[in-house]
Amino acid sequence: MLALVVSLCVTGAIAIATLLFAEFDDTAARILGTTALLSLASLLALPAGALLDQGRARPLAWAVIAASAAGFVVAVFALWADPEQEWARIWKVALTLGLAAGAGAQAAASTSRVGEGDSARLRALYWIAIVLASALAVLIAVAAWAEVDSPGYFRFLGATAVAAVLASLLQPILRRMETPAERRYELILRVDREPSHEAVTAAIEALGRHGVRAEKG
């Protein structure tokens, strides 16, 4: 996670310096494009970093990081290549890798929030969101490679995109609705003299051992 934060800060600093001090020519445009691609790859890998921190779904996390890195490398290669050459196929490869990373990032973000207390309908929505995100990535990749120009195809693609976003947004809302609101109780003790700090700490720890979280008022 720290590496991702550092990379975002570095790319932001490079972009700002380029905009403020460099002459805006083809080289400057490519530098800005490279920083934008690096930021995008870092953002796509961010949910994977959260999974690695939690020690969950490591194969998924590493797959997302690999796809993000590969997509970044291919896109940068195409960006800095000879503009007179035809690199449409290379850009399609970069787009496909980016779509795979995006679908994986959605799955990683959802997986990082899955809890043992999730209901059956919440888990069903979790899988529906993953399937829809994957289907959306496939549809966009097919449209790019086959150069689809059918209005009906793009209508279906747009409907899939709306459903995928909706399924992803509903998960935290439904999880919040199913989580009971935390109730707080105030315990008042009357003692014959002022307790020491050690005594108060020991009492709080004793309550904690019985599953009661307490704090000094």
C-alpha positions as a printed Julia matrix, in Angstrom:
217×3 Matrix{Float64}:
   0.0     0.0     0.0
   2.85    2.38    0.84
   4.42    1.75   -2.57
   1.14    2.67   -4.27
   0.85    5.89   -2.29
   4.45    6.82   -3.11
   3.94    6.09   -6.82
   0.83    8.3    -6.91
   2.68   11.14   -5.19
   5.68   10.84   -7.53
   3.56   10.76  -10.67
   1.56   13.74   -9.44
   4.77   15.69   -8.79
   6.11   14.83  -12.26
   2.87   15.9   -13.9
   2.8    19.21  -12.02
   6.44   19.95  -12.85
   5.86   19.14  -16.51
   2.82   21.4   -16.73
   4.55   24.29  -14.96
   8.06   24.25  -16.38
   8.29   22.11  -19.53
   7.46   23.21  -23.04
   4.26   21.51  -24.09
   5.42   19.44  -27.06
   5.12   15.78  -28.0
   7.62   14.77  -25.31
   5.75   16.66  -22.6
   2.47   15.11  -23.76
   4.0    11.64  -23.56
   5.36   12.35  -20.08
   1.9    13.43  -18.93
   0.41   10.37  -20.58
   2.91    8.12  -18.82
   2.15    9.67  -15.43
  -1.58    9.3   -16.07
  -1.13    5.66  -17.01
   0.99    5.01  -13.91
  -1.63    6.65  -11.71
  -4.37    4.57  -13.31
  -2.38    1.35  -12.86
  -1.72    2.24   -9.22
  -5.41    2.91   -8.58
  -6.38   -0.39  -10.19
  -3.86   -2.22   -7.99
  -5.01   -0.45   -4.82
  -7.81   -2.95   -3.93
  -5.32   -5.77   -4.47
  -3.01   -4.14   -1.95
  -5.87   -4.08    0.56
  -6.4    -7.81    0.03
  -2.7    -8.52    0.57
  -2.76   -6.48    3.8
  -5.7    -8.59    4.98
  -4.03  -11.82    3.9
  -7.09  -12.8     1.83
  -7.52  -14.03   -1.76
  -3.82  -13.64   -2.53
  -4.05  -15.25   -6.02
  -6.7   -12.7    -7.01
  -4.63   -9.84   -5.57
  -1.46  -10.84   -7.42
  -3.41  -11.41  -10.65
  -4.8    -7.85  -10.45
  -1.34   -6.42   -9.78
   0.13   -8.41  -12.68
  -2.61   -7.29  -15.09
  -2.23   -3.67  -14.0
   1.53   -3.75  -14.43
   1.37   -5.53  -17.79
  -1.25   -3.13  -19.09
   0.87   -0.17  -17.98
   4.0    -1.52  -19.68
   2.21   -2.24  -22.97
   0.45    1.15  -22.97
   3.67    3.04  -22.26
   5.41    1.09  -25.03
   2.71    2.12  -27.47
   2.75    5.72  -26.2
   6.48    6.18  -26.77
   6.69    4.2   -30.01
   7.26    5.74  -33.42
   4.03    7.63  -34.2
   4.36    6.8   -37.89
   3.89    3.1   -37.19
   0.55    1.4   -36.71
   0.12    0.51  -33.03
  -3.64   -0.06  -32.94
  -3.17   -3.73  -32.05
  -0.79   -2.83  -29.22
  -3.32   -0.37  -27.8
  -5.99   -3.07  -27.99
  -3.73   -5.39  -26.0
  -3.19   -2.64  -23.41
  -6.95   -2.01  -23.26
  -7.67   -5.71  -22.77
  -5.15   -5.94  -19.93
  -6.59   -2.79  -18.38
 -10.11   -4.2   -18.57
  -8.94   -7.42  -16.91
  -7.28   -5.34  -14.19
 -10.44   -3.26  -13.76
 -12.69   -6.3   -13.4
 -10.2    -7.84  -10.99
  -9.98   -4.61   -9.0
 -13.77   -4.59   -8.6
 -13.67   -8.19   -7.41
 -10.79   -7.43   -5.03
 -12.57   -4.39   -3.57
 -15.74   -6.39   -2.99
 -13.83   -9.33   -1.53
 -11.98   -7.09    0.93
 -15.33   -6.05    2.43
 -16.86   -9.53    2.67
 -17.5   -10.58    6.26
 -18.54  -13.8     7.96
 -21.82  -12.21    9.01
 -22.93  -11.33    5.48
 -26.37  -12.6     4.58
 -27.16  -14.95    1.71
 -28.63  -12.16   -0.41
 -25.55  -10.02    0.17
 -23.27  -12.86   -0.93
 -25.47  -13.43   -4.0
 -25.18   -9.74   -4.86
 -21.41  -10.01   -4.41
 -21.18  -12.75   -7.04
 -23.62  -10.98   -9.36
 -21.48   -7.84   -9.27
 -18.34   -9.84  -10.12
 -20.06  -11.62  -13.02
 -21.44   -8.35  -14.39
 -18.07   -6.57  -14.12
 -16.36   -9.45  -15.91
 -19.05   -9.52  -18.61
 -18.68   -5.77  -19.11
 -14.91   -6.13  -19.55
 -15.43   -8.9   -22.13
 -18.02   -6.87  -24.04
 -15.73   -3.83  -24.25
 -12.78   -5.96  -25.34
 -14.87   -7.65  -28.04
 -16.08   -4.24  -29.26
 -12.49   -3.01  -29.49
 -11.01   -6.06  -31.23
 -13.92   -6.73  -33.6
 -14.55   -2.99  -34.13
 -18.26   -3.5   -33.52
 -20.52   -0.74  -34.86
 -23.92   -2.22  -34.0
 -26.13    0.17  -31.98
 -27.88   -2.79  -30.38
 -24.56   -4.14  -29.13
 -23.66   -0.87  -27.47
 -27.13   -0.6   -25.96
 -26.6    -4.0   -24.36
 -23.09   -2.97  -23.29
 -24.45    0.19  -21.66
 -27.19   -1.75  -19.86
 -24.58   -4.19  -18.55
 -22.45   -1.28  -17.33
 -25.39    0.25  -15.44
 -26.25   -3.12  -13.87
 -22.6    -3.72  -12.88
 -22.3    -0.3   -11.22
 -25.64   -0.75   -9.47
 -24.68   -4.17   -8.1
 -21.39   -2.79   -6.8
 -23.0     0.25   -5.16
 -25.77   -1.76   -3.53
 -23.37   -3.99   -1.6
 -22.15   -1.42    0.97
 -25.66    0.01    1.28
 -27.19   -3.4     1.95
 -24.37   -4.31    4.32
 -25.0    -1.09    6.25
 -28.73   -1.81    6.44
 -28.13   -5.33    7.75
 -25.63   -4.24   10.39
 -27.43   -3.39   13.64
 -26.7     0.01   15.05
 -24.21   -0.03   17.87
 -25.79    0.69   21.24
 -23.83    2.35   23.99
 -24.41    2.01   27.71
 -23.05    4.12   30.5
 -21.92    2.35   33.64
 -21.66    4.46   36.8
 -19.67    3.09   39.72
 -19.59    4.6    43.2
 -16.33    3.93   45.02
 -15.1     4.97   48.43
 -12.02    6.73   47.04
 -10.54    7.84   43.74
  -9.14    4.8    41.9
  -5.66    4.81   40.5
  -4.98    4.81   36.77
  -3.78    1.22   37.02
  -7.04    0.17   38.69
  -9.15    1.8    35.98
  -7.04    0.18   33.25
  -7.37   -3.21   34.93
 -11.16   -2.82   35.13
 -11.38   -1.92   31.43
  -9.23   -4.9    30.51
 -11.37   -7.19   32.67
 -14.5    -6.02   30.86
 -12.75   -6.54   27.52
 -12.01  -10.17   28.39
 -15.77  -10.67   28.7
 -16.49   -9.11   25.31
 -17.45   -5.65   26.6
 -15.57   -2.76   25.05
 -15.19    0.06   27.54
 -13.48    3.4    27.61
 -12.74    5.91   30.34
 -15.11    8.85   30.37
